[in-house]
Amino acid sequence: MRIRCFGAFDSCKTTRRNLPDDIATNNVKQFSYNSLRSATRNFHPSNRIGGGGFGVVYKGVLRDETHVAVKVLSAESKQGTVEFLTEINMISSIKHPNLVQLVGCCVEDGNRILVYEYLKNNSLASALLGSRGRQVDIDWATRASICKGTASGLVFLHEEAKPQIVHRDIKASNVLLDGNFHPKIGDFGLAKLFPDNVTHVSTRVAGTVGYLAPEYALLGQLTKKVDVYSFGVLMLEVISGRSSNRSAFGEDLLGMVEWVCFRLLYNVIT
């Protein structure tokens, strides 16, 4: 896939003329496409560390030896450039120990690349729930610390960020782990801003099956409780060591929550 992006300010004047200066430059470091191509060895498959519906993530090393995660967004994204950069500025202005830090971006002609800090232990999904060859033996104290750190990040988004933010896609693959298994929430592609005077919004349902709160999945009513429900499912995954993916439970059970309810009922009866 051919991608061309912002380079240094002087080398991208044509594109920047079409963008408001406060959106194009504030808080955001802009990388050239060539620098990111070099950092990822031409986006080599061996550097791929993740991927999903929004794009593919590659490990990269910048010229100053900084390790980064380079996310090449899918070309099918419907988001306009101004809206995209507005979102980038919003993410880059949020600072918290349990949120992944945005390093910068690269954008041009509908092609978009995000550059994030690199976290050594990839995601919770990979470390705890991945294939046997990639799983890590995580003790209970570390699991508890991961849950507490993730909760701390959510509290910041829900209560301290201005405007407040609902993530909408809290799941194991979006909780990233550094070298000390310190958790950081990532991937704000589905995030919604909540002004102080708004308690809920009605919106198109977006997220991951198995983590969706019932009122959101059925009625499209988005509140902070949507993230809280997803976090609850995440905690069940951390405790059980099992994925909430429906395929992990067979045809008779819908997923993690129903499995836990069944186990609790079984223990009461027996």
C-alpha positions in Angstrom: 0.0 0.0 0.0 1.5 3.3 -1.0 1.3 6.0 1.6 2.5 9.6 1.5 2.5 11.8 4.6 3.5 15.1 6.3 7.2 15.7 6.4 8.9 18.6 7.9 6.9 21.9 7.8 8.8 23.3 4.8 8.4 20.2 2.7 4.6 20.0 3.0 3.3 23.5 2.4 0.8 22.5 -0.2 -1.1 20.2 2.2 -0.8 22.5 5.2 -2.4 25.4 3.3 -5.7 23.5 3.5 -5.5 23.0 7.2 -6.1 25.4 10.1 -2.7 26.2 11.7 -3.9 25.5 15.2 -5.0 22.0 14.2 -2.0 21.2 12.0 0.7 22.1 14.5 -0.4 22.2 18.1 0.8 19.4 20.4 1.6 17.1 17.5 5.0 16.1 16.2 4.7 15.5 12.4 6.9 12.8 10.9 7.8 12.3 7.3 6.8 9.2 5.5 10.4 8.4 4.7 11.4 8.6 8.3 8.7 6.1 9.4 9.4 3.8 6.5 13.1 3.7 7.5 12.1 3.2 11.2 10.1 0.1 10.3 12.4 -1.2 7.6 9.9 -0.4 4.9 7.0 -1.7 7.1 8.5 -5.1 7.0 6.2 -8.0 8.1 8.7 -9.1 10.7 8.1 -5.8 12.5 4.4 -6.2 12.7 3.3 -6.3 16.3 -0.5 -6.0 16.0 -3.5 -5.1 13.9 -7.2 -4.9 13.6 -10.1 -3.1 11.9 -8.4 0.3 12.0 -5.0 -0.6 10.8 -1.7 -2.5 11.2 0.9 -1.7 14.0 4.7 -2.0 13.4 7.6 -1.7 15.8 9.9 1.1 14.7 13.2 2.7 15.8 13.6 6.4 15.1 17.0 8.0 14.2 17.5 9.0 17.9 17.1 5.3 18.9 13.7 5.9 20.3 11.5 2.8 20.0 8.0 3.5 18.8 4.8 1.7 17.7 3.8 2.9 14.2 0.1 2.4 13.4 -0.8 2.6 9.7 -4.5 3.3 9.6 -6.7 1.5 7.1 -7.4 3.3 3.9 -11.1 2.6 4.3 -11.4 5.1 7.2 -14.2 7.6 6.5 -12.8 10.3 8.9 -11.8 13.6 7.2 -8.4 15.1 7.7 -9.5 18.1 9.8 -11.6 15.8 12.1 -8.7 13.4 12.3 -6.2 16.1 13.4 -8.7 17.5 15.9 -8.8 14.0 17.4 -5.0 13.8 17.4 -4.8 17.1 19.3 -7.3 15.9 21.8 -5.3 12.7 22.5 -1.9 14.4 22.6 -3.2 16.8 25.2 -4.1 14.0 27.6 -1.3 12.9 29.9 -1.7 10.1 32.5 0.6 7.3 33.6 -2.0 4.7 32.5 -2.7 6.1 29.0 -0.5 5.4 26.0 1.4 8.4 24.9 1.0 9.7 21.4 4.4 10.6 20.0 3.2 12.1 16.7 1.5 11.5 13.3 1.9 11.6 9.6 -1.0 12.6 7.3 -1.6 13.4 3.7 -4.4 12.8 1.1 -6.5 10.6 3.3 -3.5 8.3 4.3 -2.9 8.4 8.1 -0.2 7.1 10.4 -0.1 7.4 14.2 3.2 7.1 16.2 2.8 5.9 19.8 5.3 5.0 22.5 6.5 1.4 22.3 5.5 -0.9 25.1 7.8 -3.9 25.4 5.2 -6.5 26.6 2.7 -5.7 23.8 -0.9 -6.1 25.0 -2.7 -7.9 27.8 -4.4 -10.0 25.2 -1.0 -11.2 23.9 0.7 -11.7 27.2 -2.1 -13.4 29.1 -4.6 -14.7 26.6 -2.4 -15.3 23.5 -1.0 -18.4 21.9 1.1 -20.7 24.2 4.3 -19.5 22.7 3.6 -15.9 23.4 1.9 -16.1 26.8 3.7 -14.8 29.9 3.4 -16.2 33.4 1.8 -13.2 35.2 1.5 -13.6 39.0 -1.6 -12.5 41.0 0.1 -9.4 42.4 0.9 -8.3 38.9 -2.6 -9.1 37.6 -4.1 -7.0 40.4 -1.7 -4.1 39.6 -2.8 -4.3 35.9 -6.5 -4.1 36.9 -5.8 -1.1 39.3 -3.8 0.7 36.7 -6.4 0.3 34.0 -9.1 1.5 36.4 -7.0 4.5 37.2 -6.7 5.4 33.5 -10.5 5.0 33.1 -11.2 7.2 36.2 -9.0 9.9 34.6 -10.9 9.7 31.3 -14.3 9.7 32.9 -13.8 12.3 35.7 -10.7 14.4 35.2 -10.2 14.9 31.5 -11.8 18.0 30.0 -14.1 17.3 28.3 -14.6 13.9 29.7 -14.1 10.9 27.5 -15.8 7.5 27.0 -13.3 5.1 25.4 -15.9 2.7 24.0 -13.5 -0.1 23.3 -11.9 -1.2 26.6 -10.6 -4.8 26.0 -7.5 -6.9 26.6 -5.9 -6.0 23.2 -6.2 -2.2 24.0 -4.5 -2.5 27.4 -0.8 -2.4 26.7 2.0 -3.4 29.0 5.5 -1.9 29.4 8.6 -3.8 30.5 7.4 -3.9 34.1 3.8 -4.9 33.1 2.6 -1.4 33.9 -0.7 -1.1 32.0 -1.6 1.7 29.6 -4.9 2.1 27.8 -4.5 2.7 24.1 -6.4 3.0 20.8 -8.8 6.0 21.1 -10.2 5.5 17.6 -13.8 5.0 19.0 -13.6 7.5 21.8 -16.4 10.0 22.4 -16.1 13.4 24.1 -18.7 14.2 26.8 -19.3 17.8 27.7 -20.1 18.5 31.4 -23.8 19.0 30.8 -24.3 15.7 28.9 -25.1 12.5 30.7 -25.5 10.2 27.7 -25.7 10.2 23.9 -27.5 8.0 21.5 -25.1 6.7 18.9 -24.2 4.0 16.5 -23.0 0.9 18.4 -19.3 0.4 18.1 -16.9 -1.8 20.0 -16.1 -5.5 20.5 -18.6 -8.3 20.9 -18.2 -9.8 24.4 -17.3 -6.5 26.0 -20.5 -4.5 25.1 -22.8 -3.4 27.8 -26.4 -4.7 27.2 -28.1 -1.2 27.2 -25.5 0.0 24.7 -25.6 -3.0 22.4 -29.5 -3.1 22.4 -30.4 0.6 22.6 -27.3 2.5 21.5 -27.3 4.5 24.7 -23.7 5.6 25.5 -22.7 6.5 29.0 -19.6 6.0 31.1 -21.1 2.8 32.3 -20.3 1.3 28.9 -16.6 1.5 29.8 -17.2 0.2 33.3 -19.0 -2.9 32.0 -16.2 -3.6 29.5 -13.7 -3.2 32.4 -15.6 -5.7 34.4 -15.4 -8.2 31.6 -11.6 -7.5 31.3 -11.2 -8.2 35.0 -12.9 -11.6 34.6 -10.4 -12.3 31.8 -7.5 -11.4 34.1 -8.8 -13.5 36.9 -9.8 -16.6 34.8 -7.0 -16.4 32.2 -9.6 -17.0 29.6 -10.6 -14.8 26.6 -14.1 -13.3 26.5 -14.2 -14.3 22.8 -17.4 -16.2 22.2 -15.6 -19.0 20.4 -13.7 -19.8 23.6 -16.9 -21.0 25.3 -18.6 -23.2 22.7 -22.1 -23.0 21.3 -24.0 -23.3 24.5 -22.7 -20.1 26.2 -22.7 -16.6 24.9 -19.4 -15.5 26.4 -17.5 -14.6 29.6 -20.3 -13.1 31.6 -22.8 -15.9 31.0 -20.0 -18.5 31.8 -19.3 -16.8 35.1 -23.0 -16.7 36.0 -23.3 -20.3 35.1 -20.3 -21.2 37.3 -21.6 -19.3 40.3 -25.1 -20.8 40.0 -23.5 -24.3 39.7 -21.5 -23.7 42.8 -24.5 -22.6 44.8 -26.5 -25.6 43.7 -23.8 -28.1 44.4 
